Amino acid sequence: MTQPSASQQPPSGYPYGPPPPPRPIPPKHPDAVTVLVLGVIAVAAFPLTGPFAWAIGARARREFDANPGRWSGEDELKVGYVLGIVGTVLLLLGVIAIAVLILTFITLARS
């Protein structure tokens, strides 16, 4: 059995040949950061942005599902979407609390 010549052996450090070239990263979805920012704002300070984060996030998630591999930024989108839902729940709880307070004050004022 003969040894392969030096030109036939793979380069040192790569026993199975060189690694494949890196795949290009697809561009980030145009709404991924918007949904994330709206979701964070909804939970942190201003719950009125929650429904917007939820709605925009739902539309962008449908676009991700329809075109797999076309965009990156799915993690930002998912986090913003969930924070949008949480912000919407906080908004609803705030509206209910204000309504209860108003009804309580009206009831106390009549008595």
Secondary structure, DSSP 8 states (H G I E B T S, - for coil): -----TTTS--TT-TT-----------B-TTHHHHHHHHHHHHHT-GGGHHHHHHHHHHHHHHHHHSTTS-B-HHHHHHHHHHHHHHHHHHHHHHHHHHHHHHHHHHHHH-
